[in-house]
Amino acid sequence: MSNEKERLSLRVSPAISYRLHTAYRKSGCRSMNELAEKAIGFYLDYLEADNAGDFLPTALKSYVDGRLGKLEGRLSSLSFRQSVEADMMAGILADGLRFSEEGLRRRAESVNNVKRTNGRISLEKYAWEGWKDEDEWQD
């Protein structure tokens, strides 16, 4: 970047002018022009950035990343526990019941049920359907 600079006329409200003067004293800039140029450059970089996270304070980014890491760990643990419970249930059912070949191939129906209910499967619902089917069979 060359040392040659363009002169711009800038009008700001009294409140912004006060903030500029206050920030100028705190910023360590050698002039108000230097502070204004840095502020404008930062804002233009922000507008051009695809990822606004580049401008988050490091402490805030670290905190959010840490919280997301904990959430990921909890969700992974929960998913593992649910998988263990499902495996136990499948093993108990397979040991206690004799399934037909058709019953063992109901995976496609189960996938459709999970998609249709958005994963909200209810044992109670299946029990009621089973009892309803038994009542109809006896008629």
For each residue, the residues with C-beta under 8 A, 3 or more apart:
1:
2:
3:
4:
5:
6:
7:
8:
9:
10: 36
11:
12: 16 17 20
13: 16 17
14: 17 18
15: 18 19
16: 12 13 19 20
17: 12 13 14 20 21
18: 14 15 21 22
19: 15 16 22 23
20: 12 16 17 23 24 32 35 36
21: 17 18 24 25 32
22: 18 19 25 26
23: 19 20 26 27 35
24: 20 21 27 29 31 32 35
25: 21 22
26: 22 23
27: 23 24 35 38
28:
29: 24 32 34 35 38
30: 34
31: 24 34 35
32: 20 21 24 29 35 36
33: 36 37
34: 29 30 31 37 38
35: 20 23 24 27 29 31 32 38 39
36: 10 20 32 33 39 40
37: 33 34 40 41
38: 27 29 34 35 41 42
39: 35 36 42 43
40: 36 37 43 44
41: 37 38 44 45
42: 38 39 45 46 55
43: 39 40 46 47
44: 40 41 47 48
45: 41 42 48 49 55
46: 42 43 49 52 55
47: 43 44
48: 44 45
49: 45 46 52 54 55
50:
51: 54
52: 46 49 55 56
53: 56 61
54: 49 51
55: 42 45 46 49 52
56: 52 53 60 61 64
57: 60 61
58: 61 62
59: 62 63
60: 56 57 63 64
61: 53 56 57 58 64 65
62: 58 59 65 66
63: 59 60 66 67
64: 56 60 61 67 68
65: 61 62 68 69
66: 62 63 69 70
67: 63 64 70 71
68: 64 65 71 72
69: 65 66 72 73
70: 66 67 73 74
71: 67 68 74 75
72: 68 69 75 76
73: 69 70 76 77
74: 70 71 77 78
75: 71 72 78 79
76: 72 73 79 80
77: 73 74 80 81
78: 74 75 81 82
79: 75 76 82 83
80: 76 77 83 84
81: 77 78 84 85
82: 78 79 85 86
83: 79 80 86 87
84: 80 81 87 88
85: 81 82 88 89
86: 82 83 89 90
87: 83 84 90 91
88: 84 85 91 92
89: 85 86 92 93
90: 86 87 93 94
91: 87 88 94 95
92: 88 89 95 96
93: 89 90 96 97
94: 90 91 97 99
95: 91 92
96: 92 93
97: 93 94
98:
99: 94 103 104
100: 103 104
101: 104 105
102: 105 106
103: 99 100 106
104: 99 100 101
105: 101 102 108
106: 102 103 109 110
107: 110 111
108: 105 111 112
109: 106 112 113
110: 106 107 113 114
111: 107 108 114 115
112: 108 109 115 116
113: 109 110 116 117 121
114: 110 111 117 118 119 121
115: 111 112 118
116: 112 113
117: 113 114 120 121
118: 114 115
119: 114
120: 117
121: 113 114 117 125
122: 125 126
123: 126 127
124: 127 128
125: 121 122 128 129
126: 122 123 129 130
127: 123 124 130 131
128: 124 125 131 132
129: 125 126 132 133
130: 126 127 133 134
131: 127 128 134 135
132: 128 129 135 136
133: 129 130 136 137
134: 130 131 137 138
135: 131 132 138 139
136: 132 133 139
137: 133 134
138: 134 135
139: 135 136
